[in-house]
Amino acid sequence: MPDTLTRERRCELLAAAGHEEIVTLAERLLADGVPRPTVVQAPEVGMVVLQVREPVEETRFYLGEVLVTECSVELDGVPGWCMRSGDDRIAALAGALLDAVAAAGLPALTDIDALCAAVAERQAAEEAAEWADIQATTVAFEELT
Amino acid sequence: MGYSGVRGGQEAIAAAERLVQESRFGGRSAWLELDQITERLGLGVDRVMGEAGLWAPELAARAVRQAHGDLLEAAQLLRAHRSTLPRFGYSLPVGPAELRAVRRVSPAHRNPPGGQVLGRTTDYTPRILDLTPEERARPRRAPGPPGAPAAAPARRPRGDRPDADAGLRAAGLLPDRRTGDDPEPYDITRAPARPGTPRSARLSALARAETGSLTHLWYSCSRAPRPGGHEIPLELRRGRLPLRVAHPHTGRPVTVAGVRVTEARTVRPTARPRPDGTRFDAGYGLCYGENEPKALAMAGLDLLVHRDPHTDRLEQKVLIALDGPEASGFLEHLKLPHYVDFRSTVERVRAVRVGAGAGR
């Protein structure tokens, strides 16, 4: 993982983090003195339409909707935002806070990026394990003539 | 047709509902946890999400549990819940190249570019009811591969997604239907899909069609003699697609979630305007979750409607008759009181009978 995460990559990893790890970190930062954020948009559960570009005509269609939770906060004028899958308002609020702390460049950025690094490492390990499993099913059929 | 308003029976209705609650919450077995449903009955959960048109595994598991395992009823519950949720917006478009495949087979090509990966499947082994005694089955875990596990690269190779159509297209065997236009997709949740609506409406309707109805319609079409030869799928894949939105403060893409999907591409020799067999028609199927019959049937019907939407009113059937909650809702309403309607019908039949000289 690069030393410096882009804001988007950090958002992706915070969205992929587990409820416990992201909420625990947010609570700890608040206990350590990070200013309480202003909630701009309270955590809300809703849907995002998944658009797919199909390959035959290369036009778009709507595959369906995906349940997500979204939240926006502000920390000393710096906006923070989180959207993650499923119905989890507390985790979305925590994610928005961590995004704002990171965007504001507060010292706690180190802790946030450490969490992101752990999530990225876990994702890579899961992907490698998955690939190892399915690679064993690679087949080259022979035709009987 | 209609049902009449009735009054009364409140106590009986409440008692009937209590029986349902006792059935849901009573019994001697342990409470069915949501993760048991999503893990052990995942294909049912996938099917419910697909037919409801909403990717939400935990909610779908709740619906399956509440519906006592009736997947059609569960899809109806989830679809109804969906209508209470706000829509935040639209994802950035994702294409087939972004599908992270865990299974990819090609019935058309023995050695397709990129190889064939069977993934988790029982396609090549007997499907026999497992009668292992419960005390032995319960602690059993999936067997590992025989011998030492093969060394695997730590990372999946990039670029493992060759275009399944590319070979046929390059050889001039597949008409290029790309026009460069990029119309806004038709939203079947906001306006009804009817014959004449764009193909995007058809693909959306097929993606959330009831699996059994879709399979049956595809089967009845495929069994009927049709010119041009039968279809052969170019490729069938399962995998994950990202849900990517624009970051509200930077405008750049962010992947906020992922969904599992099944995708199929199929071809048949052309038969329009009459059988010539000089090229192929193509069809595309993509649906939520692990549901290979649905993706295959969707691709086959997409192809057939493109080729000839009017024979047997196929386009109309695809757009109108395949929605599970709509069909089951209409059927279920028959159980409600139709007393006035029926009395009126009886009087009409009697009048006709008198008019025909048969009544006394």
Interface residues (C-beta under 8 A of the other chain):
Chain A: T6 R7 E8 C11 E12 A15 E44 V45 G46 M47 V48 V49 L50 Q51 V52 R53 E54 P55 V56 E57 E58 T59 R60 F61 Y62 L63 G64 E65 V66 L67 V68 E70 S72 P79 W81 M83 R84 S85 G86 D87 A103 A124 E127 A128 E130 W131 A132 I134 Q135 A136 T137 T138 V139 A140 F141 E143
Chain B: M49 G50 G53 L54 W55 A56 P57 E58 L59 R82 L85 P86 R87 F88 G89 Y90 S91 L92 P93 V94 G95 P96 V102 R103 R110 N111 G115 Q116 V117 L118 G119 R120 T121 P145 P149 A150 A152 P153 A154 R155 R156 D163 A164 D165 R177 R178 T179 D181 D182 P183 E184 P185 Y186 D187 I188 T189 R199 S200 A201 L203 S204 A207 R208 L241 L243 V245 H247 P248 H249 T250 R252 P253 V254 T255 V256 A257 G258 V259 V261 R265 A282 G283 Y284 L286 C287 Y288 D302
